[in-house]
Amino acid sequence: MSIEQTATTRRVTRPRLLITQVLAELSRFATAQEITDILRERGTRIGTATAYRNVQM
């Protein structure tokens, strides 16, 4: 595996899948804080920093 591949390859993690699911369900723009709040309401413990990093990607 080359350095370029390593730098651009992202693992599929549970938080990333959950964030993607929330974004697919919403029909509007949502901030990372809103996504975090939605996931916490659903019983998923996720850090706001995790949401920010994943939304940025």
GILINTA-V328560 format. One line per field, one symbol per residue. phi: phi as a letter, one per 20 degrees, with the letter a starting at -180 (. if undefined). psi: psi as a letter, one per 20 degrees, with the letter a starting at -180 (. if undefined). burial: I if it has 24 or more other ideal C-beta (glycine too) atoms within 12 Angstrom, else O. A space follows every 10 residues. Layout:
BEGIN
phi: ???
psi: ???
burial: ???
END
This chain:
BEGIN
phi: .efffffded fedggfffff fffffedbfc fffffgffff feneebefff fffffff
psi: prhggghipp qorghggggh gghhhqkrqp rhgggggghh hijpopqhhg ggghhh.
burial: OOOOOOOOOO OOOOIOOIIO OIIOOOOOOO OIOOIIOOIO OOOOOIOOOI IOOIIOO
END
